[in-house]
Amino acid sequence: INPSGGSGSKPSGAAFQDALNNAFQGVDKLQKNAHASTESLLRGESEDLHKVALDQQRASLAFDLFLQVRNKAVSAYQEIMRMQV
């Protein structure tokens, strides 16, 4: 990572933002997939209840993991703000 901001790789802040954005988009995609499979089952287009249950569980676990990572990041930020310079 190039901290000087010159040509080359992105600054660390942008890389962190990209990582969070990708994680958020991944969780969103899993939730939309779970919703679509549930809708498909309710319309009678699919009879695979196990797939629907797995999609729902994947979305739930991904959201819980994302939430815990967010909580740790906020906690780390608060700890840094409490440090005396």
C-alpha positions in Angstrom: 0.0 0.0 0.0 1.3 3.4 -1.0 0.7 5.8 1.9 2.0 8.8 -0.2 -1.1 8.7 -2.4 0.9 8.5 -5.6 0.2 6.2 -8.5 0.1 2.5 -7.6 -2.1 0.9 -5.0 -4.9 2.5 -3.2 -4.5 4.2 0.2 -5.3 1.9 3.2 -8.6 3.8 3.9 -9.9 3.1 0.4 -8.9 -0.6 0.7 -10.8 -0.9 4.0 -13.8 0.9 2.5 -13.8 -1.5 -0.5 -13.6 -4.5 1.8 -16.6 -3.3 3.9 -18.5 -2.4 0.7 -17.8 -5.9 -0.7 -18.9 -7.6 2.5 -22.1 -5.5 2.6 -22.9 -6.4 -1.0 -22.3 -10.1 -0.2 -24.7 -10.0 2.7 -27.2 -8.2 0.6 -26.9 -10.7 -2.2 -27.4 -13.6 0.2 -30.5 -11.9 1.7 -32.0 -11.3 -1.7 -31.3 -14.9 -2.7 -33.0 -16.2 0.4 -36.0 -13.9 -0.2 -36.2 -15.1 -3.8 -36.1 -18.8 -2.9 -38.8 -18.2 -0.2 -41.0 -16.4 -2.7 -40.5 -19.2 -5.2 -41.5 -21.8 -2.7 -44.6 -19.8 -1.7 -45.7 -19.4 -5.3 -45.3 -23.2 -5.8 -42.5 -22.9 -8.3 -40.2 -24.9 -6.2 -40.7 -27.8 -3.8 -37.2 -27.8 -2.3 -37.8 -26.8 1.3 -34.3 -27.8 2.3 -32.8 -25.3 -0.2 -35.0 -22.5 1.1 -34.0 -23.3 4.7 -30.3 -23.4 3.8 -30.6 -20.1 2.0 -32.3 -18.5 4.9 -29.7 -19.8 7.3 -26.8 -18.6 5.1 -28.3 -15.1 5.0 -28.9 -15.1 8.7 -25.3 -16.2 9.5 -23.8 -13.8 7.1 -25.8 -10.9 8.6 -24.8 -11.9 12.1 -21.1 -12.2 11.1 -21.3 -8.8 9.4 -23.0 -7.3 12.5 -20.3 -8.7 14.8 -17.5 -7.3 12.6 -19.2 -3.9 12.6 -19.5 -4.1 16.4 -15.7 -4.9 16.7 -14.8 -2.1 14.4 -16.9 0.4 16.4 -15.4 -0.9 19.6 -11.8 -0.5 18.2 -12.6 3.0 17.0 -14.0 3.9 20.5 -10.9 2.5 22.2 -8.6 4.5 19.9 -10.6 7.7 20.6 -10.1 7.1 24.4 -6.3 6.9 24.0 -4.4 10.0 25.1 -1.9 11.4 22.7 
